[in-house]
Amino acid sequence: MFLNQLKRYLRDILELSVLVAGIAIVLQIIFGRDFSFIGIDVVGNLEQVLKVIGKNNLVGLFTLAILSWIIVRKR
């Protein structure tokens, strides 16, 4: 019972954070890099993550696939 509530709570937090990140990316694309939603350069951080994945080739791609699957899988 406690574990199910914790999983539901963490899932809700993840969904909210993905929504906020999406909004931040769109706003930063529209208003440019000088616009900083919640004080964080989301597009710059995303670029850094993609560079790391690019440097690590297959391992980074595999990790990205697992993370994507975790985020979008059905409940």
C-alpha positions as CSV (number, residue, x, y, z in Angstrom):
1,M,0.0,0.0,0.0
2,F,2.7,2.5,1.0
3,L,4.8,1.4,-2.0
4,N,1.9,2.0,-4.4
5,Q,1.3,5.4,-3.0
6,L,5.0,6.3,-3.3
7,K,5.1,5.0,-6.9
8,R,2.0,7.1,-7.8
9,Y,3.5,10.2,-6.1
10,L,6.8,9.8,-7.9
11,R,5.0,9.3,-11.2
12,D,3.1,12.5,-10.7
13,I,6.2,14.4,-9.9
14,L,7.9,13.0,-13.1
15,E,4.9,14.0,-15.2
16,L,4.9,17.5,-13.8
17,S,8.6,17.9,-14.3
18,V,8.4,16.8,-17.9
19,L,5.6,19.3,-18.5
20,V,7.6,22.1,-16.9
21,A,10.7,21.2,-18.9
22,G,8.6,21.2,-22.1
23,I,7.2,24.6,-21.3
24,A,10.6,26.0,-20.4
25,I,12.1,24.7,-23.8
26,V,9.3,26.3,-25.8
27,L,9.6,29.6,-24.0
28,Q,13.3,29.6,-24.4
29,I,13.0,28.9,-28.1
30,I,10.5,31.7,-28.6
31,F,12.2,34.3,-26.4
32,G,15.8,33.3,-26.9
33,R,18.6,32.2,-24.6
34,D,18.3,35.3,-22.4
35,F,14.9,34.2,-21.3
36,S,15.4,31.9,-18.3
37,F,12.4,30.0,-17.0
38,I,12.9,29.3,-13.3
39,G,16.5,30.5,-13.5
40,I,17.8,27.5,-15.5
41,D,19.1,27.4,-19.1
42,V,17.0,24.3,-20.1
43,V,18.1,24.3,-23.8
44,G,21.7,24.7,-22.8
45,N,21.5,21.8,-20.4
46,L,19.7,19.7,-23.0
47,E,22.5,20.4,-25.5
48,Q,25.1,19.3,-22.9
49,V,23.2,16.0,-22.3
50,L,23.0,15.4,-26.0
51,K,26.8,16.1,-26.5
52,V,27.6,13.6,-23.7
53,I,25.3,11.0,-25.3
54,G,27.0,11.7,-28.7
55,K,30.5,11.2,-27.2
56,N,29.6,7.9,-25.6
57,N,27.8,6.6,-28.7
58,L,26.1,3.3,-28.2
59,V,26.1,3.4,-24.3
60,G,24.5,6.9,-24.4
61,L,21.9,5.8,-26.9
62,F,21.1,2.7,-24.9
63,T,20.7,4.8,-21.7
64,L,18.5,7.4,-23.5
65,A,16.3,4.5,-24.8
66,I,15.9,3.1,-21.3
67,L,15.1,6.5,-19.8
68,S,12.6,7.3,-22.6
69,W,10.9,3.9,-22.0
70,I,10.6,4.6,-18.3
71,I,9.0,7.9,-18.9
72,V,6.5,6.9,-21.6
73,R,5.6,3.4,-20.6
74,K,2.0,2.6,-19.8
75,R,1.0,2.3,-16.2
